[in-house]
Amino acid sequence: MHAFVLGGSKNIGYYAALRLLEQGNTVTFLLRRTTVFDYDEQMQHYLKKGQATLVAGDGLNLADCRGDEAERTGKAPYRAVAGEIEGGYTVSRRDTAHFIVNGVLKDWEKWEGKGVVLVY
Ligand SMILES: NC(=O)c1ccc[n+]([C@@H]2O[C@H](COP(=O)([O-])OP(=O)(O)OC[C@H]3O[C@@H](n4cnc5c(N)ncnc54)[C@H](OP(=O)(O)O)[C@@H]3O)[C@@H](O)[C@H]2O)c1
């Protein structure tokens, strides 16, 4: 099974995600800070195994899904960058979801184990 986890940086969401990973599932996290697991040995283990991917974003960032433009233009209006860079937090939650569905899930091997930031 592949799980999408919102609120996985700590407490309930964190332990639920850890349980899913222990059971052998893959997990995409939506996190406001993808550095949150930098010193977490358990999460680093699953990231290195390629069982988890961290996508930066804010679950309350309301705006249109510009990702749908890709169907017309052939190119998504955002760029996905592996690693922590500035300016990746203005992307709407709909575009973040667009990337998770059309990028991460369709090309898991490319994104597994990475912290990904989206920019317009
Ligand atoms: N704890 C309890 O006893 C209990 C009981 C019943 C129900 N609940 C409910 O269960 C949920 C989780 O509880 P909790 O105690 O684990 O809460 P928590 O410790 O406050 O954790 C909240 C999580 O949501 C993330 N988050 C908050 N706003 C976000 C946003 N705009 N975009 C993306 N992520 C966001 C936080 O990420 P950051 O690290 O970025 O802040 C964190 O990972 C809550 O809805 C709570 O009301 C909790």
The ligand as an SDF file (V2000), in Angstrom:
LIG
                    3D

 48 52  0  0  0  0  0  0  0  0999 V2000
   -3.3790   14.5610   20.6760 N   0  0  0  0  0  0  0  0  0  0  0  0
   -4.5800   14.1210   20.9960 C   0  0  0  0  0  0  0  0  0  0  0  0
   -4.8260   13.6200   22.1140 O   0  0  0  0  0  0  0  0  0  0  0  0
   -5.7220   14.1860   20.0020 C   0  0  0  0  0  0  0  0  0  0  0  0
   -6.9290   13.5870   20.3370 C   0  0  0  0  0  0  0  0  0  0  0  0
   -7.9810   13.5920   19.4040 C   0  0  0  0  0  0  0  0  0  0  0  0
   -7.8090   14.2190   18.1800 C   0  0  0  0  0  0  0  0  0  0  0  0
   -6.6300   14.8360   17.8980 N   0  0  0  0  0  0  0  0  0  0  0  0
   -6.4870   15.4780   16.5730 C   0  0  0  0  0  0  0  0  0  0  0  0
   -5.5510   14.7220   15.7790 O   0  0  0  0  0  0  0  0  0  0  0  0
   -4.7840   15.6330   14.9770 C   0  0  0  0  0  0  0  0  0  0  0  0
   -3.3010   15.4620   15.2590 C   0  0  0  0  0  0  0  0  0  0  0  0
   -3.0680   15.6700   16.6610 O   0  0  0  0  0  0  0  0  0  0  0  0
   -1.6090   15.8600   17.2260 P   0  0  0  0  0  0  0  0  0  0  0  0
   -1.6960   15.9150   18.7020 O   0  0  0  0  0  0  0  0  0  0  0  0
   -0.7040   14.8270   16.6090 O   0  0  0  0  0  0  0  0  0  0  0  0
   -1.3030   17.3440   16.6680 O   0  0  0  0  0  0  0  0  0  0  0  0
    0.0560   18.1510   16.5820 P   0  0  0  0  0  0  0  0  0  0  0  0
    1.1010   17.5930   17.4790 O   0  0  0  0  0  0  0  0  0  0  0  0
   -0.3140   19.5960   16.7100 O   0  0  0  0  0  0  0  0  0  0  0  0
    0.5370   17.8620   15.0750 O   0  0  0  0  0  0  0  0  0  0  0  0
   -0.1170   18.4850   14.0170 C   0  0  0  0  0  0  0  0  0  0  0  0
    0.5530   18.0660   12.7260 C   0  0  0  0  0  0  0  0  0  0  0  0
   -0.0960   18.7310   11.6510 O   0  0  0  0  0  0  0  0  0  0  0  0
    0.8790   19.4660   10.9140 C   0  0  0  0  0  0  0  0  0  0  0  0
    0.2860   20.6710   10.3810 N   0  0  0  0  0  0  0  0  0  0  0  0
   -0.3910   21.6510   11.0470 C   0  0  0  0  0  0  0  0  0  0  0  0
   -0.7800   22.6160   10.2080 N   0  0  0  0  0  0  0  0  0  0  0  0
   -0.3460   22.2420    8.9720 C   0  0  0  0  0  0  0  0  0  0  0  0
   -0.4200   22.8380    7.6870 C   0  0  0  0  0  0  0  0  0  0  0  0
   -1.0220   24.0200    7.4890 N   0  0  0  0  0  0  0  0  0  0  0  0
    0.1270   22.1740    6.6290 N   0  0  0  0  0  0  0  0  0  0  0  0
    0.7360   20.9940    6.8000 C   0  0  0  0  0  0  0  0  0  0  0  0
    0.8610   20.3700    7.9990 N   0  0  0  0  0  0  0  0  0  0  0  0
    0.3210   21.0010    9.0680 C   0  0  0  0  0  0  0  0  0  0  0  0
    1.9830   19.7670   11.8980 C   0  0  0  0  0  0  0  0  0  0  0  0
    3.1710   20.0450   11.1850 O   0  0  0  0  0  0  0  0  0  0  0  0
    4.3000   21.0770   11.6870 P   0  0  0  0  0  0  0  0  0  0  0  0
    5.4060   20.2300   12.2910 O   0  0  0  0  0  0  0  0  0  0  0  0
    4.7340   21.7740   10.4470 O   0  0  0  0  0  0  0  0  0  0  0  0
    3.6690   22.0050   12.6960 O   0  0  0  0  0  0  0  0  0  0  0  0
    2.0300   18.4410   12.6630 C   0  0  0  0  0  0  0  0  0  0  0  0
    2.7030   17.4690   11.9310 O   0  0  0  0  0  0  0  0  0  0  0  0
   -5.3050   17.0430   15.2890 C   0  0  0  0  0  0  0  0  0  0  0  0
   -6.2770   17.3920   14.3100 O   0  0  0  0  0  0  0  0  0  0  0  0
   -5.9390   16.8900   16.6550 C   0  0  0  0  0  0  0  0  0  0  0  0
   -6.9530   17.8470   16.8540 O   0  0  0  0  0  0  0  0  0  0  0  0
   -5.5850   14.8120   18.7550 C   0  0  0  0  0  0  0  0  0  0  0  0
  1  2  1  0
  2  3  2  0
  2  4  1  0
  4  5  1  0
  4 48  2  0
  5  6  2  0
  6  7  1  0
  7  8  2  0
  8  9  1  0
  8 48  1  0
  9 10  1  0
  9 46  1  0
 10 11  1  0
 11 12  1  0
 11 44  1  0
 12 13  1  0
 13 14  1  0
 14 15  2  0
 14 16  1  0
 14 17  1  0
 17 18  1  0
 18 19  2  0
 18 20  1  0
 18 21  1  0
 21 22  1  0
 22 23  1  0
 23 24  1  0
 23 42  1  0
 24 25  1  0
 25 26  1  0
 25 36  1  0
 26 27  1  0
 26 35  1  0
 27 28  2  0
 28 29  1  0
 29 30  1  0
 29 35  2  0
 30 31  1  0
 30 32  2  0
 32 33  1  0
 33 34  2  0
 34 35  1  0
 36 37  1  0
 36 42  1  0
 37 38  1  0
 38 39  2  0
 38 40  1  0
 38 41  1  0
 42 43  1  0
 44 45  1  0
 44 46  1  0
 46 47  1  0
M  CHG  2   8   1  16  -1
M  END
$$$$
